[in-house]
């Protein structure tokens, strides 16, 4: 049995991808700075890829009740429909009327089922033909699908994931998730080339990954010297450089803090960051609990450092999809930093809450998301700026 701490994921069945502050070796503020420096060093040596702001639309190949192969969606829950695979005929029973996944699922499954007779060779090379636990980790992008708006509609196949069972270290319950696995990159590229003409009939392109490179050197000195203020009370307001706060901060990753209102929140939550960084007095926010105050401050400092250092990297990066500072972020795959992919999002960690999928209901596992204001960035059509990508960084599990 694999435990949750052994891997990190992203979106739908693909789960959650880690921020740098999520890493097990990011225990102090100094650790966090070192991790970001390693990320810069990694990007300067080899390209990475853009993190797309779309809807996870992972699919896998199953054998249906008639004994025939067909593609099916999987949202990663323990629901019978997901375990068996949500075929195009089952979309209506898996998702309620008006749910966004009805359209997404219909388009994706129609495209891949139509292509199925022509991609059997590639599916066998990818080891998907006889293994229904392997899926395409794929995102569906149609205009302003979430926060960021794209000119082109496209499906981005990031790679292959394998479904696994995950045991909660706290409750001991078992859930389904997935982890990245190695795959035949030539076979995937061949598959994409065959599926793309069919997708175009539905108004979509099929892509792999959009390469990211550093266009200039990155030095964090200026952002580490930016002032950060903590309002302990009306008579005790402390402003110090971010670096000074980081040198005394400890990562409160698993810590909860009880607020003066009686509410309990994570010290590493966006809510805590907003309260501390906006100057809410600590005595009003938390009370006289010094330990909780220190945890709240550390959480906010880690959050702020992750934002400003992440933005520094994004502003220095270029990609085949356009300016990286208008994208959700960058995916870092480097085993010397983490055995699993991590993401650099910068200020997007704040803006994403305005997305159409920000208000996910827990029971639906990132589904039933509410619509938001259309305050997204429009990016140039990638088709005019770069050809389909064939180069991808090495994958790690």
C-alpha positions as a Markdown table, in Angstrom:
| # | Residue | x | y | z |
|---|---|---|---|---|
| 1 | Unk | 0.0 | 0.0 | 0.0 |
| 2 | Unk | 1.3 | 3.5 | -0.9 |
| 3 | Unk | 0.9 | 6.2 | 1.6 |
| 4 | Unk | -0.1 | 9.8 | 0.7 |
| 5 | Unk | 3.3 | 11.2 | 1.7 |
| 6 | Unk | 5.0 | 9.1 | -1.0 |
| 7 | Unk | 3.8 | 11.1 | -4.0 |
| 8 | Unk | 2.2 | 14.4 | -5.0 |
| 9 | Unk | -0.3 | 14.8 | -7.8 |
| 10 | Unk | -2.5 | 17.3 | -9.7 |
| 11 | Unk | -6.2 | 17.7 | -10.6 |
| 12 | Unk | -9.1 | 15.2 | -10.8 |
| 13 | Unk | -7.7 | 11.7 | -10.6 |
| 14 | Unk | -4.3 | 13.2 | -10.9 |
| 15 | Unk | -4.8 | 14.9 | -7.5 |
| 16 | Unk | -2.7 | 17.8 | -6.0 |
| 17 | Unk | 0.8 | 18.9 | -7.2 |
| 18 | Unk | 3.0 | 20.3 | -4.5 |
| 19 | Unk | 4.1 | 23.9 | -4.0 |
| 20 | Unk | 7.8 | 24.3 | -2.9 |
| 21 | Unk | 6.5 | 24.8 | 0.7 |
| 22 | Unk | 4.8 | 21.4 | 0.6 |
| 23 | Unk | 8.1 | 19.5 | 0.2 |
| 24 | Unk | 9.2 | 17.5 | 3.2 |
| 25 | Unk | 12.6 | 19.2 | 3.3 |
| 26 | Unk | 11.1 | 22.7 | 3.4 |
| 27 | Unk | 11.2 | 22.9 | 7.2 |
| 28 | Unk | 12.6 | 26.4 | 7.7 |
| 29 | Unk | 12.5 | 29.6 | 5.8 |
| 30 | Unk | 16.2 | 29.1 | 4.9 |
| 31 | Unk | 15.2 | 25.7 | 3.4 |
| 32 | Unk | 12.6 | 27.3 | 1.2 |
| 33 | Unk | 15.1 | 29.8 | -0.1 |
| 34 | Unk | 17.5 | 26.9 | -0.9 |
| 35 | Unk | 14.8 | 25.0 | -2.8 |
| 36 | Unk | 14.0 | 28.1 | -4.9 |
| 37 | Unk | 17.7 | 28.5 | -5.7 |
| 38 | Unk | 17.8 | 24.9 | -6.8 |
| 39 | Unk | 14.8 | 25.4 | -9.0 |
| 40 | Unk | 16.5 | 28.3 | -10.7 |
| 41 | Unk | 19.7 | 26.2 | -11.2 |
| 42 | Unk | 17.6 | 23.4 | -12.6 |
| 43 | Unk | 15.8 | 25.6 | -15.1 |
| 44 | Unk | 19.1 | 27.2 | -16.2 |
| 45 | Unk | 20.3 | 23.7 | -17.2 |
| 46 | Unk | 17.3 | 22.1 | -18.8 |
| 47 | Unk | 13.9 | 23.2 | -20.0 |
| 48 | Unk | 10.7 | 22.6 | -18.1 |
| 49 | Unk | 7.0 | 22.9 | -19.1 |
| 50 | Unk | 4.1 | 25.3 | -18.6 |
| 51 | Unk | 1.5 | 24.3 | -16.1 |
| 52 | Unk | -1.8 | 24.7 | -18.0 |
| 53 | Unk | -4.9 | 26.2 | -16.3 |
| 54 | Unk | -7.5 | 23.9 | -17.6 |
| 55 | Unk | -9.9 | 21.1 | -16.6 |
| 56 | Unk | -8.4 | 17.7 | -15.8 |
| 57 | Unk | -9.9 | 15.3 | -18.3 |
| 58 | Unk | -7.9 | 12.2 | -17.7 |
| 59 | Unk | -9.1 | 9.1 | -19.6 |
| 60 | Unk | -8.1 | 5.4 | -19.8 |
| 61 | Unk | -8.8 | 2.5 | -22.1 |
| 62 | Unk | -11.2 | -0.1 | -20.7 |
| 63 | Unk | -12.9 | -3.2 | -21.9 |
| 64 | Unk | -16.7 | -2.6 | -21.9 |
| 65 | Unk | -19.5 | -5.0 | -21.1 |
| 66 | Unk | -19.6 | -6.1 | -24.7 |
| 67 | Unk | -15.9 | -7.0 | -24.6 |
| 68 | Unk | -14.9 | -4.1 | -26.8 |
| 69 | Unk | -12.2 | -1.5 | -26.1 |
| 70 | Unk | -13.3 | 2.1 | -25.5 |
| 71 | Unk | -12.1 | 5.1 | -23.7 |
| 72 | Unk | -13.6 | 6.2 | -20.4 |
| 73 | Unk | -13.2 | 9.1 | -18.0 |
| 74 | Unk | -12.1 | 8.7 | -14.4 |
| 75 | Unk | -12.4 | 11.4 | -11.7 |
| 76 | Unk | -10.5 | 9.3 | -9.2 |
| 77 | Unk | -13.2 | 8.7 | -6.6 |
| 78 | Unk | -14.2 | 5.4 | -5.2 |
| 79 | Unk | -17.6 | 5.7 | -6.9 |
| 80 | Unk | -18.5 | 2.6 | -8.9 |
| 81 | Unk | -18.7 | 4.7 | -12.1 |
| 82 | Unk | -15.1 | 5.9 | -11.7 |
| 83 | Unk | -13.8 | 2.5 | -10.8 |
| 84 | Unk | -15.4 | 0.9 | -13.8 |
| 85 | Unk | -14.8 | 3.9 | -16.0 |
| 86 | Unk | -17.2 | 6.6 | -17.1 |
| 87 | Unk | -17.9 | 5.8 | -20.8 |
| 88 | Unk | -19.7 | 8.3 | -23.0 |
| 89 | Unk | -23.0 | 6.5 | -22.4 |
| 90 | Unk | -22.5 | 6.9 | -18.6 |
| 91 | Unk | -21.7 | 10.6 | -18.5 |
| 92 | Unk | -25.3 | 11.5 | -17.7 |
| 93 | Unk | -25.5 | 9.2 | -14.7 |
| 94 | Unk | -22.1 | 10.2 | -13.4 |
| 95 | Unk | -22.6 | 14.0 | -13.6 |
| 96 | Unk | -25.8 | 16.0 | -13.0 |
| 97 | Unk | -27.4 | 18.1 | -15.7 |
| 98 | Unk | -25.6 | 21.3 | -16.3 |
| 99 | Unk | -22.3 | 20.0 | -15.0 |
| 100 | Unk | -19.3 | 21.1 | -17.0 |
| 101 | Unk | -17.8 | 17.6 | -17.2 |
| 102 | Unk | -20.8 | 16.5 | -19.4 |
| 103 | Unk | -19.5 | 18.7 | -22.3 |
| 104 | Unk | -15.9 | 18.0 | -21.5 |
| 105 | Unk | -16.3 | 14.3 | -21.3 |
| 106 | Unk | -18.4 | 14.1 | -24.5 |
| 107 | Unk | -15.9 | 16.0 | -26.6 |
| 108 | Unk | -12.9 | 14.1 | -25.2 |
| 109 | Unk | -14.4 | 10.7 | -25.5 |
| 110 | Unk | -15.8 | 11.2 | -29.0 |
| 111 | Unk | -12.4 | 12.4 | -30.2 |
| 112 | Unk | -10.4 | 9.5 | -28.7 |
| 113 | Unk | -13.0 | 6.8 | -29.5 |
| 114 | Unk | -13.1 | 7.9 | -33.1 |
| 115 | Unk | -9.2 | 7.7 | -33.2 |
| 116 | Unk | -9.1 | 4.4 | -31.5 |
| 117 | Unk | -8.8 | 2.1 | -34.6 |
| 118 | Unk | -5.8 | 4.1 | -35.8 |
| 119 | Unk | -3.9 | 4.3 | -32.5 |
| 120 | Unk | -3.8 | 0.7 | -31.4 |
| 121 | Unk | -0.1 | 0.4 | -32.1 |
| 122 | Unk | 0.7 | 3.4 | -30.0 |
| 123 | Unk | -1.6 | 2.3 | -27.2 |
| 124 | Unk | 0.2 | -1.0 | -27.0 |
| 125 | Unk | 3.6 | 0.7 | -27.0 |
| 126 | Unk | 2.4 | 2.9 | -24.2 |
| 127 | Unk | 1.2 | -0.3 | -22.4 |
| 128 | Unk | -2.3 | 1.0 | -22.2 |
| 129 | Unk | -3.9 | -1.7 | -24.3 |
| 130 | Unk | -4.0 | -4.4 | -21.7 |
| 131 | Unk | -3.7 | -2.2 | -18.5 |
| 132 | Unk | -6.8 | -0.2 | -17.7 |
| 133 | Unk | -5.0 | 1.4 | -14.7 |
| 134 | Unk | -2.9 | 3.6 | -17.0 |
| 135 | Unk | -4.4 | 6.8 | -18.1 |
| 136 | Unk | -3.6 | 9.9 | -20.1 |
| 137 | Unk | -3.0 | 12.8 | -17.7 |
| 138 | Unk | -4.8 | 15.4 | -19.8 |
| 139 | Unk | -6.3 | 18.8 | -19.5 |
| 140 | Unk | -9.2 | 20.2 | -21.5 |
| 141 | Unk | -8.9 | 23.9 | -22.4 |
| 142 | Unk | -11.8 | 25.7 | -24.1 |
| 143 | Unk | -11.4 | 29.5 | -24.1 |
| 144 | Unk | -11.7 | 30.8 | -20.5 |
| 145 | Unk | -12.1 | 27.4 | -19.0 |
| 146 | Unk | -10.9 | 28.6 | -15.6 |
| 147 | Unk | -8.9 | 31.7 | -14.7 |
| 148 | Unk | -6.7 | 32.1 | -17.7 |
| 149 | Unk | -8.2 | 32.6 | -21.2 |
| 150 | Unk | -6.6 | 30.9 | -24.2 |
| 151 | Unk | -7.2 | 31.8 | -27.9 |
| 152 | Unk | -7.0 | 28.2 | -29.0 |
| 153 | Unk | -9.1 | 25.3 | -27.7 |
| 154 | Unk | -6.8 | 22.4 | -27.0 |
| 155 | Unk | -6.3 | 19.1 | -25.2 |
| 156 | Unk | -2.9 | 18.9 | -23.5 |
| 157 | Unk | -1.6 | 15.4 | -22.8 |
| 158 | Unk | 1.0 | 15.9 | -20.1 |
| 159 | Unk | 2.0 | 12.2 | -19.9 |
| 160 | Unk | 0.9 | 8.9 | -18.4 |
| 161 | Unk | -0.2 | 8.2 | -14.9 |
| 162 | Unk | -1.0 | 4.9 | -13.2 |
| 163 | Unk | -3.9 | 4.5 | -10.8 |
| 164 | Unk | -2.9 | 3.4 | -7.3 |
| 165 | Unk | -4.5 | 2.9 | -3.9 |
| 166 | Unk | -3.5 | 5.5 | -1.3 |
| 167 | Unk | -3.8 | 4.9 | 2.5 |
| 168 | Unk | -4.5 | 8.0 | 4.6 |
| 169 | Unk | -1.8 | 8.3 | 7.3 |
| 170 | Unk | -4.4 | 9.8 | 9.6 |
| 171 | Unk | -7.7 | 8.0 | 9.1 |
| 172 | Unk | -6.3 | 4.8 | 7.6 |
| 173 | Unk | -8.9 | 5.0 | 4.8 |
| 174 | Unk | -8.0 | 3.9 | 1.3 |
| 175 | Unk | -8.7 | 6.1 | -1.7 |
| 176 | Unk | -7.8 | 6.1 | -5.4 |
| 177 | Unk | -5.2 | 8.4 | -7.0 |
| 178 | Unk | -2.5 | 8.3 | -9.6 |
| 179 | Unk | 1.2 | 8.8 | -10.0 |
| 180 | Unk | 3.3 | 9.6 | -13.1 |
| 181 | Unk | 5.1 | 6.7 | -14.8 |
| 182 | Unk | 7.7 | 6.5 | -17.5 |
| 183 | Unk | 6.4 | 6.1 | -21.1 |
| 184 | Unk | 7.5 | 5.8 | -24.7 |
| 185 | Unk | 7.7 | 9.4 | -25.8 |
| 186 | Unk | 7.9 | 8.6 | -29.5 |
| 187 | Unk | 4.7 | 6.5 | -29.2 |
| 188 | Unk | 2.9 | 9.4 | -27.4 |
| 189 | Unk | 4.0 | 11.8 | -30.1 |
| 190 | Unk | 2.9 | 9.5 | -32.8 |
| 191 | Unk | -0.5 | 9.1 | -31.1 |
| 192 | Unk | -0.9 | 12.9 | -30.8 |
| 193 | Unk | -0.2 | 13.3 | -34.5 |
| 194 | Unk | -2.9 | 10.8 | -35.3 |
| 195 | Unk | -5.5 | 12.1 | -32.9 |
| 196 | Unk | -4.9 | 15.8 | -33.8 |
| 197 | Unk | -6.7 | 15.8 | -37.2 |
| 198 | Unk | -9.8 | 14.2 | -35.6 |
| 199 | Unk | -9.7 | 16.7 | -32.7 |
| 200 | Unk | -9.6 | 19.6 | -35.2 |
| 201 | Unk | -13.0 | 18.5 | -36.5 |
| 202 | Unk | -14.4 | 19.3 | -33.0 |
| 203 | Unk | -12.5 | 22.6 | -32.8 |
| 204 | Unk | -9.6 | 21.4 | -30.8 |
| 205 | Unk | -5.9 | 20.8 | -31.2 |
| 206 | Unk | -4.0 | 18.1 | -29.3 |
| 207 | Unk | -0.7 | 19.1 | -27.8 |
| 208 | Unk | 1.9 | 17.5 | -25.5 |
| 209 | Unk | 3.7 | 20.1 | -23.4 |
| 210 | Unk | 4.8 | 23.7 | -23.8 |
| 211 | Unk | 8.5 | 24.1 | -23.2 |
| 212 | Unk | 9.7 | 26.7 | -20.6 |
| 213 | Unk | 13.2 | 28.2 | -20.5 |
| 214 | Unk | 14.8 | 31.0 | -18.4 |
| 215 | Unk | 15.2 | 34.0 | -20.6 |
| 216 | Unk | 17.3 | 35.9 | -18.0 |
| 217 | Unk | 19.2 | 35.3 | -14.8 |
| 218 | Unk | 17.2 | 35.1 | -11.6 |
| 219 | Unk | 18.4 | 36.7 | -8.3 |
| 220 | Unk | 16.1 | 36.8 | -5.3 |
| 221 | Unk | 18.0 | 39.5 | -3.3 |
| 222 | Unk | 15.5 | 42.2 | -4.2 |
| 223 | Unk | 12.4 | 40.3 | -3.3 |
| 224 | Unk | 14.0 | 38.9 | -0.1 |
| 225 | Unk | 14.6 | 42.4 | 1.0 |
| 226 | Unk | 11.0 | 43.6 | 0.5 |
| 227 | Unk | 9.3 | 44.6 | 3.7 |
| 228 | Unk | 6.8 | 42.4 | 5.4 |
| 229 | Unk | 4.7 | 43.8 | 8.2 |
| 230 | Unk | 3.0 | 42.0 | 11.1 |
| 231 | Unk | 0.5 | 43.8 | 13.2 |
| 232 | Unk | 0.7 | 42.3 | 16.7 |
| 233 | Unk | -1.6 | 45.0 | 18.1 |
| 234 | Unk | -2.1 | 48.7 | 17.6 |
| 235 | Unk | 1.1 | 49.5 | 19.7 |
| 236 | Unk | 3.3 | 46.7 | 18.3 |
| 237 | Unk | 3.6 | 46.7 | 14.5 |
| 238 | Unk | 6.8 | 45.1 | 13.2 |
| 239 | Unk | 8.2 | 45.6 | 9.7 |
| 240 | Unk | 11.3 | 43.7 | 8.6 |
| 241 | Unk | 12.7 | 42.4 | 5.3 |
| 242 | Unk | 11.2 | 39.2 | 4.2 |
| 243 | Unk | 14.5 | 37.4 | 4.5 |
| 244 | Unk | 14.7 | 38.3 | 8.2 |
| 245 | Unk | 11.2 | 36.8 | 8.8 |
| 246 | Unk | 12.2 | 33.7 | 6.8 |
| 247 | Unk | 15.4 | 33.1 | 8.9 |
| 248 | Unk | 13.2 | 32.6 | 12.0 |
| 249 | Unk | 10.2 | 30.9 | 10.4 |
| 250 | Unk | 9.4 | 27.3 | 10.7 |
| 251 | Unk | 7.1 | 25.5 | 8.3 |
| 252 | Unk | 3.7 | 25.0 | 10.0 |
| 253 | Unk | 2.6 | 22.6 | 7.2 |
| 254 | Unk | 0.4 | 20.3 | 9.4 |
| 255 | Unk | -0.5 | 22.9 | 12.1 |
| 256 | Unk | -3.9 | 24.2 | 12.8 |
| 257 | Unk | -4.6 | 27.5 | 14.5 |
| 258 | Unk | -7.7 | 28.4 | 16.5 |
| 259 | Unk | -8.9 | 31.9 | 15.8 |
| 260 | Unk | -10.4 | 34.2 | 18.3 |
| 261 | Unk | -13.8 | 33.6 | 16.6 |
| 262 | Unk | -13.5 | 29.9 | 17.5 |
| 263 | Unk | -12.9 | 28.8 | 14.0 |
| 264 | Unk | -9.9 | 26.5 | 13.3 |
| 265 | Unk | -7.9 | 26.9 | 10.1 |
| 266 | Unk | -4.6 | 25.7 | 8.7 |
| 267 | Unk | -1.6 | 27.9 | 9.4 |
| 268 | Unk | -0.6 | 27.3 | 5.8 |
| 269 | Unk | -3.9 | 28.4 | 4.3 |
| 270 | Unk | -4.7 | 31.2 | 2.0 |
| 271 | Unk | -7.1 | 32.6 | 4.5 |
| 272 | Unk | -4.3 | 32.9 | 7.1 |
| 273 | Unk | -2.0 | 34.5 | 4.6 |
| 274 | Unk | -4.6 | 37.1 | 3.7 |
| 275 | Unk | -5.4 | 38.0 | 7.4 |
| 276 | Unk | -1.7 | 38.3 | 8.4 |
| 277 | Unk | -0.5 | 40.1 | 5.3 |
| 278 | Unk | -3.4 | 42.6 | 5.3 |
| 279 | Unk | -2.5 | 43.8 | 8.8 |
| 280 | Unk | -5.3 | 42.3 | 10.9 |
| 281 | Unk | -4.0 | 42.7 | 14.5 |
| 282 | Unk | -2.9 | 39.3 | 15.9 |
| 283 | Unk | -4.6 | 39.9 | 19.2 |
| 284 | Unk | -7.9 | 40.5 | 17.3 |
| 285 | Unk | -7.3 | 37.6 | 14.9 |
| 286 | Unk | -6.0 | 34.9 | 17.2 |
| 287 | Unk | -6.0 | 36.3 | 20.8 |
| 288 | Unk | -3.2 | 35.8 | 23.3 |
| 289 | Unk | -2.0 | 32.4 | 22.2 |
| 290 | Unk | 1.7 | 33.1 | 21.4 |
| 291 | Unk | 2.3 | 29.7 | 19.9 |
| 292 | Unk | -0.6 | 30.1 | 17.5 |
| 293 | Unk | 0.5 | 33.6 | 16.6 |
| 294 | Unk | 4.0 | 32.4 | 15.7 |
| 295 | Unk | 2.5 | 29.6 | 13.5 |
| 296 | Unk | 0.2 | 32.0 | 11.8 |
| 297 | Unk | 3.1 | 34.4 | 11.0 |
| 298 | Unk | 5.3 | 31.6 | 9.8 |
| 299 | Unk | 2.6 | 30.3 | 7.5 |
| 300 | Unk | 2.0 | 33.8 | 6.1 |
| 301 | Unk | 5.7 | 34.3 | 5.6 |
| 302 | Unk | 6.1 | 31.0 | 3.8 |
| 303 | Unk | 3.2 | 31.9 | 1.6 |
| 304 | Unk | 4.5 | 35.3 | 0.7 |
| 305 | Unk | 8.0 | 34.1 | 0.0 |
| 306 | Unk | 6.6 | 31.4 | -2.3 |
| 307 | Unk | 4.6 | 34.1 | -4.2 |
| 308 | Unk | 7.3 | 36.6 | -4.7 |
| 309 | Unk | 10.1 | 34.1 | -5.5 |
| 310 | Unk | 7.7 | 32.2 | -7.8 |
| 311 | Unk | 6.8 | 35.5 | -9.7 |
| 312 | Unk | 10.5 | 36.3 | -10.0 |
| 313 | Unk | 11.1 | 33.0 | -11.8 |
| 314 | Unk | 7.9 | 33.3 | -14.0 |
| 315 | Unk | 8.9 | 36.9 | -15.0 |
| 316 | Unk | 12.3 | 35.6 | -16.2 |
| 317 | Unk | 10.9 | 32.7 | -18.1 |
| 318 | Unk | 9.7 | 32.3 | -21.7 |
| 319 | Unk | 7.7 | 29.6 | -23.3 |
| 320 | Unk | 6.3 | 28.3 | -26.6 |
| 321 | Unk | 2.8 | 29.3 | -25.3 |
| 322 | Unk | 3.7 | 32.9 | -24.6 |
| 323 | Unk | 4.8 | 34.8 | -21.6 |
| 324 | Unk | 5.0 | 32.5 | -18.5 |
| 325 | Unk | 3.9 | 35.3 | -16.2 |
| 326 | Unk | 0.5 | 35.1 | -17.8 |
| 327 | Unk | 0.3 | 31.4 | -17.2 |
| 328 | Unk | -0.7 | 29.4 | -14.2 |
| 329 | Unk | 2.9 | 28.4 | -13.6 |
| 330 | Unk | 5.8 | 26.0 | -14.3 |
| 331 | Unk | 6.0 | 22.3 | -13.6 |
| 332 | Unk | 9.4 | 21.3 | -12.2 |
| 333 | Unk | 10.5 | 17.7 | -12.7 |
| 334 | Unk | 13.9 | 17.3 | -11.2 |
| 335 | Unk | 14.7 | 14.3 | -8.8 |
| 336 | Unk | 17.5 | 16.4 | -7.2 |
| 337 | Unk | 14.7 | 18.7 | -5.9 |
| 338 | Unk | 11.8 | 16.4 | -5.5 |
| 339 | Unk | 11.0 | 12.8 | -6.5 |
| 340 | Unk | 7.6 | 14.1 | -7.7 |
| 341 | Unk | 6.6 | 17.1 | -9.8 |
| 342 | Unk | 6.2 | 20.5 | -8.1 |
| 343 | Unk | 4.7 | 23.7 | -9.4 |
| 344 | Unk | 5.8 | 27.3 | -9.4 |
| 345 | Unk | 2.8 | 29.5 | -9.5 |
| 346 | Unk | 3.7 | 32.9 | -8.0 |
| 347 | Unk | 0.8 | 35.2 | -7.6 |
| 348 | Unk | -1.5 | 32.8 | -9.3 |
| 349 | Unk | -1.8 | 31.0 | -6.0 |
| 350 | Unk | -4.0 | 34.0 | -5.1 |
| 351 | Unk | -5.8 | 34.6 | -8.4 |
| 352 | Unk | -6.8 | 31.0 | -8.9 |
| 353 | Unk | -9.5 | 31.3 | -6.2 |
| 354 | Unk | -11.3 | 33.6 | -8.6 |
| 355 | Unk | -11.5 | 30.8 | -11.1 |
| 356 | Unk | -14.6 | 29.0 | -12.2 |
| 357 | Unk | -13.6 | 25.9 | -10.3 |
| 358 | Unk | -12.5 | 27.5 | -7.0 |
| 359 | Unk | -15.5 | 26.6 | -4.9 |
| 360 | Unk | -15.2 | 22.8 | -5.3 |
| 361 | Unk | -17.5 | 20.7 | -3.1 |
| 362 | Unk | -15.6 | 18.1 | -1.1 |
| 363 | Unk | -18.0 | 15.3 | -1.9 |
| 364 | Unk | -17.4 | 15.8 | -5.6 |
| 365 | Unk | -13.6 | 16.0 | -5.4 |
| 366 | Unk | -13.0 | 19.2 | -7.3 |
| 367 | Unk | -16.4 | 19.0 | -9.1 |
| 368 | Unk | -19.5 | 21.2 | -8.9 |
| 369 | Unk | -17.4 | 24.3 | -9.1 |
| 370 | Unk | -19.0 | 27.7 | -9.3 |
| 371 | Unk | -18.6 | 30.3 | -12.0 |
| 372 | Unk | -16.6 | 33.4 | -11.3 |
| 373 | Unk | -16.0 | 36.9 | -12.8 |
| 374 | Unk | -14.2 | 36.8 | -16.2 |
| 375 | Unk | -11.1 | 38.6 | -15.1 |
| 376 | Unk | -8.6 | 36.4 | -16.9 |
| 377 | Unk | -5.7 | 37.1 | -19.2 |
| 378 | Unk | -6.0 | 36.4 | -22.9 |
| 379 | Unk | -2.9 | 34.8 | -24.4 |
| 380 | Unk | -1.8 | 34.8 | -28.0 |
| 381 | Unk | -2.7 | 31.8 | -30.2 |
| 382 | Unk | 0.1 | 29.4 | -29.6 |
| 383 | Unk | -0.3 | 27.9 | -33.1 |
| 384 | Unk | 1.1 | 31.1 | -34.6 |
| 385 | Unk | 4.2 | 31.1 | -32.4 |
| 386 | Unk | 5.4 | 27.6 | -32.2 |
| 387 | Unk | 5.1 | 24.2 | -33.8 |
| 388 | Unk | 4.1 | 21.1 | -31.9 |
| 389 | Unk | 6.6 | 20.2 | -29.3 |
| 390 | Unk | 8.7 | 17.1 | -29.5 |
| 391 | Unk | 11.2 | 17.8 | -26.7 |
| 392 | Unk | 10.1 | 17.0 | -23.2 |
| 393 | Unk | 12.2 | 17.0 | -20.0 |
| 394 | Unk | 12.9 | 13.6 | -18.4 |
| 395 | Unk | 10.2 | 12.2 | -16.1 |
| 396 | Unk | 10.6 | 10.9 | -12.7 |
| 397 | Unk | 8.3 | 8.9 | -10.4 |
